[in-house]
Amino acid sequence: MIIIYHKNNKVVKVIRDEENLFFSSHTIAGTINNLAELYPQDWLIWCDLDLKPYLNLSKFKSIFHHHKIMTSFGQSHIPVAIGYVEESPFVKINKMVAYPTWLMSAEAGGVHASVLKTIGSKIKTDTSFDYFINSLAKLGMPAGLFCYSDPRLLTNPVPKIQKGESTNHYILFRFVSQHYKKRWLLLLFVNLMLFEKRFPVIPFLYGCFFQSRKKTALNLEDIPVQSALEPILDKTIDVIIPTIGRKQYLYDVLKDLANQTHLPKRVIIVEQNPLPDSLSELDYLTNQSWPFTIKHIFTHQAGACNARNLALNEVESEWVFMADDDIRLHIDFFNEAFDRIKKLGIGQITFGCYAVNYVQKEKKEGIFQWSSFGSGCSIVKKQSIDAIKYNLHFEFGYGEDADFGMQLRNKGLDVVFSSRPEITHLKAVVGGFRTILKKPWDDDIVQPKPSPTVMLFKIKHYTKQQLLGYKIVLFLKYYKIQKIKNPILYYKNFQKQWKQSVFWANKLK
């Protein structure tokens, strides 16, 4: 392990195993890249000199448990206005837990030398170390670099490094220019003008001159990953399946589960039929023999959120596979899934789930931190979700999956996507017994836009800037598909619809 101590954006001391090292570059980014070349097997840790007494070295093995992890803690150099162009859960950071984010801080953090050799050499070593590590994380995250804000890096109480809130529009526009599509520069300018009454014309023009880094080819596949953590104890797994009117599809799922080389211990099925006098149609649950215990719950209350909550209450095994009733699995699915879990040292993972006719080139490939959660294609450790439930306010709406994922992240648990082992999603036609639920706002003269459940999710989990940025994008996209073509009348009507959506979202909340 090499620790680079810095002050005022200059390296002041480099220590490797209690030995002082010579460094030829006074810039932090230059020094850290040089060290990665000289010591390709080391962890490279940076720390503001004022925080040296608070560096929590005893926790480093559990924080940096495999080579594709990059972690920091403290205030990021990137202004909060980045929310105007970033629609992801990685911006509103929960500082109390280890939280997935590409927003890095120069106060304290670390990355493995192998990552810097692979990615860092392709990124200009800016004078600003803050900018360099944020660019590194922003480009690396989609390529499989696991990035976090983790308070365990420092012991408490930690003195605050006096920086003040960053409002540097030159940094902001440059970062957007290099890491997003160019159209976001104009949208950022519009947002700052409308919502902050700022007119950063010169920073906007300044940003236009920077070349995009989005096309930088990054490949982390050659970096071996083997977590030092042991997430698996007994490898037992329960399966939960909510179902409604899909008897044959569910039967095929059960047959796939019965043919697994690693069998589930229990399968918990929540069958829904809202017809008052209805009975279960799943006769094969009892008149056929299955190599696992089946827990069958029948309810007249329709709704996937309620059904999944009922099933989660019955989970007993160490792991739970959250499945849909119209998927297909190959026989070695669970064995392959546990291999991924062990290698990554994680407690929750979502797998690629695609229709049979899905275009291959459009599929997400690899393993990376995901911005959502898949309720029908995820394996989660029971311990991770003991205090988590699906929010019934999202029932029959949109956002319950994403909200469940946010509950995990705010508990300090990451959501990882893996393209393998792949799940086939048959996308069965809607099963029987489904009724169209009348929403409380259906009779409103002014219909809410967006859907109140969508608004509820964004109010709960977005920053103020993200919510306003989303409003502008929705305003522009919705214009071409709605009937009012007079821009002034459209604006007035949109404002009413937005206000109505906020009203109902707060009612739901």
LINTACOR-V744806 format. One record per helix or strand of 3 or more residues. SS is the DSSP state (@ for helix, = for strand). FROM is the first residue (numbers start at 1). TO is the last residue. If there is no record, write none. Layout:
# LINTACOR-V744806
ss: [SS	SS]
from: [FROM	FROM]
to: [TO	TO]
This chain:
# LINTACOR-V744806
ss: [=	=	@	=	@	@	=	@	=	@	@	@	=	@	@	@	@	=	@	=	@	=	@	=	@	=	@	=	=	@	@	@	=	@	@	@]
from: [2	10	28	43	49	57	69	80	108	113	120	129	146	151	169	183	201	237	247	266	284	293	304	319	333	348	360	367	377	382	392	400	416	452	464	487]
to: [7	16	38	48	54	63	73	84	112	118	122	141	149	153	179	196	208	243	258	272	287	299	312	323	344	354	362	369	381	385	394	409	425	461	479	508]
